[in-house]
Amino acid sequence: GGRSVSGAALTAQLRSWVRRGVCEPDVADSIAEVEAALCSAPNAAAASPDPDKSSGAAAGPSLAGPSLVGSPWVFVVLGAGAAMGPLETLLSLGADVVAVDLPRPDTWKRLQALAEKGCNGGSLTFPTDPLHGGDPGVDLLRDPLRLRDWLTNAVWPGRRLVLGSYAYLDSQAFVRVSLAMDLVVSQVLSARPDSALAYLCSPTDVFAVPRAAREASTENYSLGNPVEEEEEAGEGGTSGGGGGRR
């Protein structure tokens, strides 16, 4: 039941969210900045493509709307096969993507098919595993330092990297793969300090926030949620008065 908005409609939605306390003003500013950058990016293929890019990632048709073709950024996707990761979206926007996932044939068959189908002027680059006959992929848990060195020295020199951590494993293995991603990302960032970081946030993440944001959150919580209270009252129940939940 959702809808996509852009332009004036997106601006209005962002202002509404800020006014209602749904998000902080800097969130709205950042989204607006990203949209402006997407809409102003040239629809031209990047010069001097990386020699390691996937030969299967043929360029597709140019995008009529927002595009990352010609962007100075290269998007590193750790956990490229993750169901909630951004790989398919980035390829559809014409981005140059570095995909990192386990050396599993089924996984890479699917990822390369996505690249062949959806690379709108961008590319797909990936590491290969010498322990598996040069097949695509690398094991973050077993070989993080080789991945670090490859990203630092061989991947799109002269371009800026967005280092995205999206890999997921169940239970205690998730802690291990998260630490492996942190190791790789922190050391690549040290070697290539003009890089940026990206994460797939979850309700279990903890972040430091400005005092004003904390105070606004506390005030909104004390006011409750009028919509929720109305729904409860409409079902024949009585409102507990709190409404909001933490």
Summary of the structure (lengths in Angstrom):
residues: 246
radius of gyration: 21.4
end to end distance: 25.7
largest distance: 66.7
contacts: 680
relative contact order: 0.11
helix: 43%
strand: 12%
